[in-house]
């Protein structure tokens, strides 16, 4: 029977609740790593600290250096101390942000709120198309510094345990603040592992894509071609574009760390014909069949059933190979989603 790649249910798999990782593994690189050969579909089982065994001198790892904002704020309505929760989505001006809040009905334009015992104040100045709010913040000094002090990490809805250390939902190479969710494939790297890969002749390069909450938005349409893909802002520096060009020229492999790096590189290649230094927005939606223009390998986590991310992985590694690997991962008791185990596809 022919597989219909445009149907949402094609990407369903059964996942027991207890397979969803609630806490990160210590140390970071001790997580398990399922290796999938995208040509043959062969699967083998390893740990992330063994990554170097699968890489060659001249390979290039491309990582997303976006930093997660502690973007969840708990505060009160200034007027009557009614509790409110804000989740910052994206900046639209100087200390002006689009947010979602609950209860939303308490946040009419003109309403003022206070957070962290007055360290941060906010006024609602508008309502967005999808029912969110536009707010203007007021604080002494940098808004990012205040968020670091009083904000909470915006963990995905399927993680119910409280995070003890904020930095565990942050990659060790995170630099550019702006994400509402972590580029989780990078959470497995430690400074020591990066150092040993460098000694081995594996180079690294960085892109920035600020991960929006749209990454968790479920596909509602049965025909996935009707799904409205979220748009995210990215930038590719000249040094990264040059490293990719050189790697390709010398016969090395470009390996994207995470679906966000993959979408950045493939989005840029689709827009410009190749990866060049650039900045912009991408709403690229990758599902089978898709011709990849840049990446030769992918490091990723295990994704939600029927999500745009499992569709992307299926396009890269082959639908049947991926669904078989996921079935094996469930049987072998791998840990799934943001704090879960890794998958290396080469």
Secondary structure, DSSP 8 states (H G I E B T S, - for coil): ----TTBGGGG-----GGGB--S--SSGGGSEEEEE-TTT--EEEEEGGGGGGG--TT-EEEEE-EEE---EEEEEETTT--EEEEEEEEEEETTEEEEEEESGGG--TT-EEEETTTTEEEEEEEE-TTS-EEEEEE-SS-HHHHHHHH-B----TT--S--S-GGGGS-TT--EEEESS--GGGGG--HHHHHHHHHTT-EEEEEEE---GGGG-----SBGGG-----EEEEE-HHHHHHHHHHHHTT--EEEESHHHHHHHHHHHHHHSS--SEEEEE-----SS---SS-SEEEEE---TT-HHHHHHHHHH-HHHHHHHHHHHHHTT--BSTTS-EEEE-
